[in-house]
Amino acid sequence: MHASTDPTAAPRGVLVVDLGTQYAQLIARRVREAQVWCEIAPPARALEVARRMDLSGVILSGGPASVYAPDAPRVPRELLELGVPVLGICYGMQWMSQALGGEVRPAREREFGRTSLAITRPEGLLEGLDGRTVVWMSHGDQVERLPAGFEVYAGSDTCPYAVVGDPRRGFWGVQFHPEVSHTVRGTEVLANFLLRVCGLPGDWRPDSIVEREVAKVRAQVGEHGEVVLGLSGGVDSSVAAVLLHQAIGDRLHCIFVDNGLLRHGEREQVERTFRERFHMDLTVVDAADRFLLSLAGVTDPERKRKLIGRDFVDVFRQEARRFRSARFLAQGTLYPDVIESVNVHGGNTAVIKSHHNVGGLPEDLDLDLVEPLRELFKDEVRAIGRYLGLDAAIVDRQPFPGPGLAVRIVGEVTPERCDLLRAADRIVTGEVEAAGAAAALWQYFAVLLPVKSVGVMGDARTYESCVALRIVESQDGMTADWHYLDRELLGRISNRIINEVRGVNRVVLDVTSKPPGTIEWE
């Protein structure tokens, strides 16, 4: 397959076939981290996607099924006949081995967790690795007989065929999971497949991403088209705004809705960054009174979200209609939002989200969508944000929910409770970041609880509000562990909140992981 001269076309890359694993997105992220383009597809669409790509390789993921079971995923045999290298991971290795004439059976001893791997041939997929290394195993089946042409490159005490390959055809299989961090040298294994076996150039970098996306926007919007964008100040919408501005300049119209539920200084930061620094056309709508009036007396979390979403749509619709020449609506949609729901037994189950971060799109705007980030993961968005010159305060900011402080105020949302939480949250954020602790965290914020407790301040009895600290570490927000900050730092945060925030006399620490809890309280 030959590279396209079209600047909007995807570069040479690999297809990740999702065979039901929980790690499909992680595999794709590891491929992108190696500066290689990739796409994910379920088995039912794998051939279709492979044939439209500038394909240089295929990665078959793991999965929970057994290849000899009646309900095993139906993987197209033609994937092995495309003339490109193939890497099978766990189930993918077993399927490929069986499809090529090998045999797979239940393992005599199952392997789950860290396992010592003995490398017997440090070449090909294992180039640069020798001796023993630690890998992550998770399998109850294993290959008992190799297909013709395959040789053994590494094994464990209970799995003799842990790494196998047929270099002539570029077919490789690993029984372990190189994509997870528990596999010590997994990134090297994947890099060997991508760069050595597939011969990919590793050119999926921020500069090439920006060049491609700018070209795509210009091709879609045309020379005179105008675009409106709901700018929240978060990472995704901010990077989308700067990228779009580079593509079409003042034909981009950004709308920022101040709903009264923002953190301290957010509105000012947005105005300073996008209007003053990047010189964008920015409309700031002060709609705080409207949102807070809608939320008066409401305590149900889902009701809060729906009301906020409804009001956002109404306000955005009203403002967007002022730009009569605009025929496009931009969104900061990311790749995880649009990847198909995997149905490994066939059938296209794709459900593409049309959403804003707080509510549905205004359907009656009759605008075409522009989504310059829809093929990117979050870490790639942050990387191109830095490349485009956005400050770390925006690019590296922690996730903030669309409904804002409303879902961090348990119970009724009032202007007074918003002010109280905003002040407490400013202390949490400021202290964590000043201590250099933010880099290890996914989120760190305050939650206002709907309870009061007795306290003593200045020899007088108090009966005031309670604030909870939510400090978590996570890779992607899907799962999370609570994080115990340095005791001195926790004490300083608690002291400052109680002394500086009128109306709070108690601070507690949330030590709940996700699952069973969620990161946000509502």
C-alpha positions in Angstrom: 0.0 0.0 0.0 1.3 3.5 -0.9 1.2 6.7 1.1 -1.3 9.3 0.0 -0.2 12.8 -1.1 -3.4 14.2 0.3 -2.4 16.2 3.4 -5.8 15.3 5.0 -5.2 11.6 4.7 -4.1 9.4 7.6 -0.4 8.4 7.5 0.8 4.8 7.3 -0.3 2.9 10.3 -1.6 -0.3 12.0 -5.1 -1.6 12.7 -5.9 -2.8 16.2 -8.6 -5.4 16.1 -10.6 -5.4 19.3 -11.4 -9.0 20.2 -13.3 -8.1 23.4 -10.4 -7.0 25.6 -10.6 -4.3 28.2 -7.2 -3.1 26.8 -8.0 -2.1 23.2 -7.7 1.6 23.8 -4.6 1.1 25.9 -3.0 -0.8 23.0 -3.9 2.0 20.6 -2.5 4.6 23.1 0.8 2.7 23.3 1.0 2.6 19.5 0.4 6.3 19.3 3.0 6.9 22.0 5.5 5.2 19.6 4.5 8.0 17.2 2.6 5.6 14.9 -0.9 6.1 13.6 -3.5 3.4 14.3 -7.2 2.8 14.3 -9.4 0.4 16.3 -12.1 -1.8 14.8 -14.2 -4.8 15.9 -13.8 -8.1 14.0 -16.9 -7.4 11.9 -15.4 -4.2 10.4 -11.7 -5.1 10.5 -11.4 -5.9 6.8 -13.3 -2.9 5.7 -11.2 -0.6 7.9 -7.9 -2.3 6.9 -8.6 -2.0 3.2 -9.2 1.8 3.4 -6.2 2.4 5.6 -2.6 2.9 4.4 -2.0 -0.3 6.3 1.5 -1.5 7.4 0.5 -4.0 10.1 -2.3 -5.6 12.2 -2.5 -6.1 16.0 -5.0 -8.7 17.2 -5.9 -7.9 20.8 -6.5 -10.2 23.7 -10.0 -11.2 24.8 -11.9 -13.3 27.4 -13.1 -16.1 25.0 -11.5 -19.4 24.2 -10.7 -19.9 20.5 -12.2 -23.4 20.5 -15.5 -22.3 22.1 -18.7 -22.0 20.0 -19.1 -18.4 20.8 -15.5 -17.4 20.0 -15.2 -14.1 18.1 -15.4 -14.6 14.3 -12.1 -13.1 13.1 -11.8 -12.7 9.3 -9.1 -15.2 8.1 -8.3 -12.7 5.3 -6.5 -10.5 7.9 -3.6 -12.9 7.6 -3.6 -12.5 3.8 -3.2 -8.8 3.5 0.6 -9.0 3.0 1.4 -7.0 6.2 2.9 -8.1 9.5 0.5 -9.3 12.3 1.0 -9.3 16.0 -1.3 -11.5 18.1 -1.6 -10.6 21.8 -2.9 -13.4 24.2 -6.2 -14.4 22.6 -5.0 -12.9 19.3 -1.9 -15.1 19.4 -4.1 -18.2 20.1 -6.5 -17.3 17.2 -3.7 -16.8 14.7 -2.0 -20.0 15.8 -5.2 -22.0 15.4 -6.1 -20.3 12.1 -2.7 -21.2 10.6 -2.9 -24.9 11.7 -1.6 -24.9 15.3 -3.5 -26.2 18.3 -4.8 -24.4 21.4 -5.9 -26.1 24.6 -6.6 -25.2 28.2 -3.4 -24.6 30.1 -2.3 -27.1 32.7 -1.6 -24.2 35.0 -3.3 -20.9 34.4 -1.1 -17.7 34.6 -2.5 -14.5 36.0 -0.2 -11.6 37.1 3.5 -10.9 36.9 5.5 -13.7 35.4 9.2 -14.2 34.7 9.9 -14.6 31.0 13.1 -16.4 29.7 14.2 -15.0 26.4 15.9 -17.6 24.3 16.2 -15.6 21.0 16.7 -11.8 21.5 15.9 -10.9 17.9 12.9 -9.8 15.8 10.2 -8.8 18.2 12.6 -9.2 21.1 15.5 -7.3 19.6 17.5 -5.6 22.4 16.0 -7.8 25.1 17.9 -10.7 26.6 18.0 -12.9 29.7 14.9 -12.7 31.8 12.2 -10.0 32.1 8.9 -9.6 33.9 5.7 -9.7 31.9 2.0 -9.6 32.7 0.1 -12.8 32.0 -3.7 -13.3 32.0 -4.7 -16.6 30.4 -6.3 -19.9 31.0 -5.6 -21.3 27.5 -2.3 -21.5 25.6 -0.8 -22.8 22.3 0.1 -26.5 22.5 1.3 -27.0 18.9 2.8 -24.2 16.7 1.8 -23.7 13.1 4.3 -24.5 10.4 7.0 -21.8 10.0 6.8 -20.6 13.6 9.7 -20.7 16.0 10.0 -20.1 19.8 11.6 -16.9 21.1 10.7 -16.9 24.8 8.8 -18.9 27.4 7.8 -19.0 31.0 8.0 -21.9 33.5 4.4 -23.0 32.6 4.0 -21.5 29.1 6.8 -22.7 26.7 5.4 -20.8 23.7 5.2 -17.3 25.3 6.7 -15.5 22.3 6.6 -17.1 18.9 7.2 -15.9 15.4 7.4 -16.5 11.7 9.8 -13.7 10.6 9.4 -14.6 6.9 5.7 -13.6 7.0 6.1 -11.1 9.7 3.7 -13.0 12.0 4.4 -12.8 15.7 2.5 -13.9 18.9 2.9 -13.0 22.6 1.0 -14.8 25.3 1.5 -11.8 27.7 0.2 -8.2 27.5 2.9 -5.8 26.3 0.5 -2.9 26.5 0.2 -2.8 30.3 2.7 -1.1 32.6 3.2 -4.3 34.6 5.1 -5.7 31.6 8.5 -4.1 32.3 9.7 -3.8 28.7 6.4 -4.0 26.9 6.9 -0.7 25.1 10.1 -2.0 23.6 8.3 -5.1 22.3 5.6 -3.0 20.7 8.2 -0.6 19.3 10.1 -3.5 17.7 6.9 -4.7 16.0 6.0 -1.2 14.8 9.3 0.2 13.8 11.4 -2.9 13.0 8.9 -5.5 11.8 6.4 -3.1 10.1 9.0 -0.6 9.1 6.9 2.4 10.1 8.7 5.8 10.2 7.3 7.0 13.6 6.1 10.3 12.2 2.8 10.7 14.1 4.1 13.7 16.0 2.4 17.0 17.2 3.7 18.9 14.2 2.4 16.4 11.7 -0.9 16.1 13.6 -1.5 19.8 13.6 -0.6 20.1 9.9 -3.1 17.3 9.0 -5.9 18.6 11.1 -5.5 22.2 9.9 -5.6 20.9 6.3 -8.8 18.9 7.1 -10.5 21.9 8.7 -9.7 24.1 5.7 -10.9 21.5 3.3 -14.2 21.0 5.2 -15.0 24.7 6.0 -13.7 26.2 2.7 -12.2 29.6 2.1 -15.2 31.6 3.4 -16.9 29.3 5.9 -17.4 30.4 9.5 -17.5 28.2 12.7 -19.0 28.6 16.1 -17.4 26.8 19.1 -18.7 26.4 22.6 -15.5 27.2 24.6 -15.5 25.9 28.2 -11.8 26.6 29.0 -11.2 22.9 29.4 -8.4 21.1 27.6 -10.4 19.7 24.7 -12.3 22.9 23.7 -9.2 25.1 24.3 -7.0 23.0 22.0 -9.8 22.8 19.4 -10.1 26.6 19.5 -6.4 27.3 19.0 -6.2 24.7 16.2 -9.3 26.0 14.5 -8.0 29.6 14.8 -4.8 28.6 13.1 -6.8 27.1 10.3 -9.4 29.8 9.7 -8.4 32.8 11.8 -11.2 35.3 12.6 -13.8 33.1 10.9 -13.9 31.2 14.2 -16.4 32.5 16.8 -16.0 31.3 20.3 -18.8 31.4 22.9 -18.1 31.1 26.6 -21.0 30.7 28.9 -20.5 31.7 32.5 -23.1 29.6 34.3 -22.1 30.7 37.8 -20.8 27.2 38.5 -17.1 27.8 37.6 -14.0 27.6 39.7 -12.2 30.6 40.9 -10.7 32.7 38.1 -11.9 30.5 35.2 -13.8 33.2 33.3 -10.9 35.6 33.7 -8.4 33.0 32.5 -10.4 32.3 29.4 -10.7 35.9 28.5 -7.0 36.5 29.1 -5.9 33.5 27.1 -8.2 33.6 24.1 -9.1 37.2 23.6 -6.0 39.0 24.8 -3.3 36.5 23.9 -4.6 34.6 20.9 -6.8 37.5 19.7 -9.8 35.3 19.0 -13.4 36.5 18.5 -14.7 35.6 21.9 -18.2 36.2 23.2 -18.6 35.8 27.0 -22.2 35.4 28.2 -22.9 36.1 31.9 -25.8 33.6 32.5 -25.1 32.9 36.2 -28.5 34.2 37.4 -30.4 32.1 34.9 -28.6 28.9 35.9 -28.8 29.4 39.6 -32.5 30.3 39.4 -33.2 27.1 37.6 -31.3 25.1 40.3 -33.1 26.7 43.2 -34.5 24.0 45.5 -33.2 21.2 43.3 -31.2 18.4 45.1 -31.4 15.4 42.8 -28.1 15.1 40.9 -29.6 14.0 37.6 -32.2 16.8 37.7 -29.3 19.2 38.2 -27.5 17.9 35.2 -30.6 18.1 33.0 -31.4 21.6 34.0 -27.9 22.8 33.4 -27.8 21.0 30.0 -31.1 22.6 29.0 -30.0 26.1 30.0 -26.7 25.7 28.2 -28.4 24.7 25.0 -30.8 27.6 25.2 -28.1 30.2 25.9 -25.8 28.7 23.3 -28.5 28.6 20.7 -29.4 32.2 21.3 -25.8 33.4 21.0 -24.9 31.2 18.0 -27.8 32.6 15.9 -26.1 36.0 16.0 -23.5 34.6 13.6 -25.7 34.3 10.6 -22.9 33.4 8.2 -21.7 30.5 10.4 -22.6 27.1 8.9 -20.4 24.9 11.1 -20.4 24.0 14.8 -17.1 22.8 16.3 -16.7 20.4 19.2 -13.8 19.0 21.1 -14.9 15.3 20.6 -12.1 12.8 21.3 -11.4 9.4 19.8 -12.7 7.4 22.9 -16.0 9.2 22.4 -16.4 7.8 18.9 -14.9 4.3 19.0 -17.4 1.7 18.3 -18.9 -0.4 21.1 -17.4 -3.7 20.4 -19.6 -6.6 19.3 -17.1 -9.3 18.8 -19.7 -11.6 17.2 -20.3 -9.3 14.3 -22.5 -6.3 13.5 -21.8 -2.6 13.6 -22.7 -1.4 17.0 -21.2 2.1 16.6 -22.9 4.8 18.6 -21.2 8.2 17.9 -21.9 10.7 20.6 -23.2 14.1 19.6 -22.7 15.9 22.8 -21.5 19.0 24.6 -19.8 18.5 27.9 -22.9 19.6 29.8 -25.8 18.7 27.5 -27.0 17.8 24.0 -26.4 19.8 20.9 -29.0 22.3 19.8 -30.6 20.2 17.1 -32.3 23.2 15.4 -29.1 25.0 14.8 -28.8 23.2 11.5 -25.0 23.4 11.5 -22.5 20.8 10.2 -20.1 19.4 12.8 -16.4 20.2 12.8 -14.4 17.9 15.1 -10.7 18.4 14.7 -9.8 16.2 17.7 -12.1 13.2 17.0 -9.2 10.9 16.1 -7.0 11.8 19.1 -6.5 10.5 22.6 -6.4 12.9 25.6 -2.6 12.7 25.9 -2.2 13.6 22.2 -4.5 16.5 22.7 -2.4 17.8 25.5 0.8 17.3 23.4 -0.6 19.4 20.5 -1.9 22.0 22.9 1.7 22.5 24.2 2.9 22.5 20.6 0.4 25.3 19.8 1.6 27.4 22.7 -1.2 26.9 25.3 -0.2 27.5 28.9 0.3 24.5 31.2 -2.5 25.9 33.4 -4.9 24.9 30.6 -3.1 22.0 28.9 -2.4 20.1 32.1 -5.5 21.1 34.1 -7.4 18.4 35.9 -10.7 17.3 34.5 -13.7 19.5 35.5 -17.3 18.2 35.0 -19.5 20.0 32.6 -22.1 20.9 35.3 -19.3 22.4 37.3 -19.6 23.0 41.0 -23.3 21.9 40.9 -22.2 18.3 41.1 -19.7 19.0 43.8 -22.3 20.7 46.0 -24.3 17.8 47.5 -27.8 19.1 48.0 -29.2 22.5 46.9 -27.1 24.8 44.8 -27.3 28.4 46.0 -25.0 31.4 45.2 -23.8 31.3 48.8 -22.9 27.6 48.7 -21.2 28.2 45.3 -19.0 31.0 46.8 -18.2 28.8 49.8 -17.1 25.8 47.7 -15.3 28.0 45.2 -13.2 29.5 48.0 -12.4 26.0 49.6 -11.6 24.5 46.2 -9.2 27.4 45.4 -7.2 26.5 48.6 -7.1 22.8 47.7 -5.9 23.5 44.1 -3.4 26.1 45.1 -1.8 24.1 47.9 -1.6 20.9 45.9 0.0 22.6 43.0 2.4 24.7 45.1 3.6 21.5 46.8 4.4 20.0 43.4 2.0 17.1 44.1 -0.4 17.6 41.1 1.7 15.7 38.6 0.9 12.4 40.4 -2.8 13.1 40.6 -5.8 12.7 38.2 -8.0 15.1 40.2 -7.9 17.0 43.4 -10.8 19.1 44.6 -13.2 20.0 47.4 -16.8 18.8 47.8 -19.4 20.7 49.9 -21.5 18.3 52.0 -25.2 18.8 53.0 -24.4 18.4 56.7 -23.4 20.7 59.5 -21.5 19.8 62.6 -20.6 21.3 66.0 -17.2 22.9 66.4 -15.3 25.2 68.7 -13.7 28.4 67.3 -12.4 31.1 69.6 -14.0 29.5 72.6 -17.4 29.7 71.0 -19.6 26.9 69.8 -20.1 26.7 66.0 -22.5 24.8 63.9 -21.2 25.0 60.3 -20.6 23.2 57.0 -18.3 20.3 56.2 -16.0 20.1 53.2 -14.6 16.8 51.9 -11.3 16.5 50.0 -11.4 14.3 46.9 -7.8 13.4 45.9 -7.4 10.6 43.3 -4.8 9.0 41.1 -5.9 7.4 37.8 -4.7 6.7 34.2 -7.9 7.4 32.4 -10.7 8.1 34.9 -12.3 4.7 34.3 -10.9 3.4 37.6 -9.2 5.4 40.3 -7.5 5.1 43.7 -7.7 7.6 46.5 -4.4 9.3 47.2 -3.0 10.1 50.6 -1.2 13.5 50.4 1.7 14.3 52.7 0.3 14.7 56.2 1.7 18.2 56.6 0.1 19.3 53.3 -3.3 17.8 54.3 -3.0 19.7 57.6 -2.2 22.9 55.8 -5.2 22.6 53.5 -7.5 21.8 56.4 -6.2 24.7 58.4 -6.6 27.2 55.6 -10.1 26.1 54.7 -11.3 26.4 58.3 -9.6 29.7 59.0 -10.2 31.4 55.6 -13.6 30.1 54.4 -16.4 31.5 56.5 -19.0 28.9 57.2 -16.8 25.8 57.3 -15.6 24.2 60.6 -14.8 20.6 59.5 -12.7 19.1 56.7 -12.8 15.3 56.0 -10.9 13.1 53.5 -12.7 10.8 51.0 -10.8 7.5 51.0 -13.1 5.7 48.4 -11.7 4.1 45.3 -13.5 3.8 41.9 -15.2 1.4 41.9 -17.2 1.1 44.1 -17.4 4.9 44.3 -17.3 7.4 41.6 -14.7 10.2 41.3 -17.3 13.0 41.4 -19.9 12.8 44.3 -22.9 13.4 42.0 
